[in-house]
Amino acid sequence: MRRFVKIAAVAALVALTSSCAPKVAITAHRGFWNCEEAGYAENSIKALELAQQNRLWGSEFDVHMTSDLVIVVHHDRDIKGVNIQTHDYADFKDYRLKNGEKLPTLDEYLTQGEKGGTVLVCELKPQIDKAHEDYMVDQSVAALKKHGLYDPKKVIFISFSWNICQRIAALCPGFTNQFLSGNKTPEEVLADGVNGIDYHYGVFQKNPTWVKEAHDRKMSVNVWTVDHEDDIKEMIDLNVDCITTNEPLKVRQILGGKEQK
Ligand code: MG
């Protein structure tokens, strides 16, 4: 009798666990929230505002640095053939995003970030050398502190630069810090103190056990940039924590009640 009760209790626990399947967060890639259609532009302040208004879990943006050490929000290293890293901020004063905004400084962007409702997924871009990367990380952290955003619940860090990930690990313990490159196993990433991975979905299709291997080590798992229905469903089935996408409305529809808000 006692044995039966124990088995029944275990069965109930399994049923409870499976009915509470882990939820999946959505992050707008470069702030996208169908923003092209709405007249918004990637990495624009307006796109972040739209993600916040729509209560998207996360909004990703890219951080670069000009030669006179101004931290700006932009994806590509070049603007109209001019390298951001080897030109001064003033050289871009006439540049306009597709929606008419000027090139935002990180400080201007974080003024919108302060309004909250959406986690800032901060991609720190590789720079010309380690000294520039270290300076950019330090200045970005200082800007987050100035805006009251230096909080693991308000910002996470991602980077293709292993040096940047290691500097974040040293400076910002307790913050989610994900490596983007996809060329290290979860075990290798964690061995160097970096506590998360954010890999292209093709990496997880090739190495599906990496999600569990990361979770077993209490690491967070994000995946980029998933736009097609089959790939979205496959990543949900793999139990990733967060999907970065250009199609947040489509992912929201597929997730339904499983969306992490
Ligand atoms: Mg990015």
Boltz pocket constraint, residues with backbone or C-beta under 6 A from the ligand:
constraints:
  - pocket:
      binder: B
      contacts: [[A, 30], [A, 60], [A, 61], [A, 62], [A, 75], [A, 123]]
      max_distance: 6.0
